[in-house]
Amino acid sequence: MRNFLNKIKSRSEMIEERARLKAEGKVVSFTNGCFDILHPGHVTYLNFAREQGDVLVLGMNSDASVRRNKGDDRPIVCEEDRAKVIAALECVDYVVLFDEDEPRELIGELLPDVLVKGEDWAHYVSGREEVEAAGGKVVLAKMVEGRSTTNVIGRILEVYGK
């Protein structure tokens, strides 16, 4: 069993690893997100993303990126802890943090073969142009009804109050 912490890569390490995987002919799928409070919707989504290739790379928003996208009350769980939890999942092969508001630049550097995003983002998939221009494809994943971090936070507030 490999140490799951070895799955967490810096951006430069991940770029090198992507080159190695490409040389080996591996199909690399990529997805991204905050993954603030892990729930069954995340797990279903990540397993789907992993099924799209031989290897799954997960781009995770840094704490600063989450705050800019979700507001000052988020993330609930810090980036280091979120990365460790996600890296411990069998379906995730690599985790790489990004600090930008969206992962377009990281996707352009890695050029995955398959870019996976939830169907709720069908209107805009960051990195789509880069992936498709390189011959890759975009796959939209079905969402798990009623499963979201916002719902989990709502339930916690309902039970424990503000």
WOTAQUI-V589431 format. One line per field, one symbol per residue. burial: # if it has 9 or more other ideal C-beta (glycine too) atoms within 8 Angstrom, else .. A space follows every 10 residues. Layout:
# WOTAQUI-V589431
burial: ???
This chain:
# WOTAQUI-V589431
burial: ......###. #.###.##.. ##...##### ######..#. ########## .##.###### ##..###..# ...##...#. .######.#. ##.#####.# ..##.###.# ##.####.#. #...####.# ##...#.### #.##..#.#. ###...#... ..
